[in-house]
Amino acid sequence: MKRVWAALLILAFMGALSFAGHSCVHTVVNDAAASLETAKTLAQSGDFIAAQEELRRAEEQFGRGGHILELFLKREYVSNIRISLAGLHAYAYKESAPDLYSEIDKAIQQVRMMEHMYDSIL
């Protein structure tokens, strides 16, 4: 009987860990993607200074949650996205607006793929 309770306890712990992981990944991904989309909207309206600030905010948000993401996903994936986000503000000028839009779209897809990768390992 003790083995059954131990198995149920392990199962409950793994379920709770899985739920916490999904919640964390979902929150980090949605926050970062929302900031990136806001930055793109700001840049499209011509406010590149505010777009730079929003890109830095997205980088900070992903950086704060990135440590937790590394518990559930390969560190290499998280690091690659951090590198992509770190370079985005360099494009936030009127002269390089088309490149900025393209890079933001690419970063949004990379960030959203994190959630897909987490869901695929469950």
N, C-alpha and C positions, 0 to 999 in steps of 0.2 A: 504493500500500500504506500510505503514511503517513496518508492520509485515513481509511482504514478503522480504523487504530489510534486516531486522534484521535476518530473517531466512537464507537468502543467505550469510550474513556476518558471521554468526555462522558456517554455512557449509564450507565456505572458510577457516575460522580459523581452524576448525577441520581437514580439508584436509591438510593445511600447517603443522599443528602439527604432523599429521600422516606421512607426507613425511619427515619432519625433524627427527622424531623418527626412521624411517626406515633407513635413511641415517646414523644417528649416530650409530645405532646398527650394521649396515653393516660394517661401517668403523672400529669400535672397534673390532668386531669379526674377520674380515679379517686381521687386523694388528697383533692381538694376535696370531691367527692361523699360520700366516706366520712366526712369530718369533719362535713359538714352532717347526714348521717344520724345520726351519733353525738350531735350537738347536739340533734336532734329527740328522740331516745330519752331523753337526759338531761332535757330539758324535760318530756317526758311523764311521767317519774318524779318530777317536782317539784323537781329540782335545777337551778334556773335560773342559779345562779352558775357552776356547771360548764358549763352550756350556753353561757353568754356567753363563757367561756374557749375553748370548742371552736369557737364561731363566729369568734372572733378568730384562732384557729389556722387555720381554713379560709381566712380572708381573707389571712393571711400566706402560706400555701402557694400560693394562687392568685396573690398578688402576686409571689412569687419566680419562679414559672413563667410569669407573664403576659408578661414581656419577651420570652421565647423564643416564646411563642404569637403575639406580634405579628409575628414573622417569617413565619409561615405563614398567619395569618388577618388579617382587617381589624382595624385598631386599634380601630375603633368598637365592634365586637362585644366585644372583650376589655374595653374601658373600661366598657361598660354592665354587664357582669357584675361588675366591680370595684365599681362604684357600688352595685349590688344587695347585694353581700356586705358592704359597709361599713355599710349601714343595718340589717342584721339584728339586731345585738346590742341595738338600741333596743327591740325587741319582746320581749326575753327577760325578761319579768316575768309573774307569775301572772295579773295583770289582763288582759294582752294575749296569753295563750297561744294562743287559736284563730288570731289573726292571725299569730303566730310560726310555727305549724305550716304555715299557708298560704304564707307567704313563704319558708319553708325549702323546701317542695315546689317552689315556683316557681323558686327559685335552683338546686335540684338539676337541674331540667329545663333551665334555661339553661346550666348547666355541661356537662351531658351533650350538649346540642346542639352544643357546640364540637367535640366529636369527630365528630359527624355532618357538620358543615360541612367539617371537614378532609378526611374521607373522600370527600365529594362532589366536591372539587376534584381529586382524583387521577384 
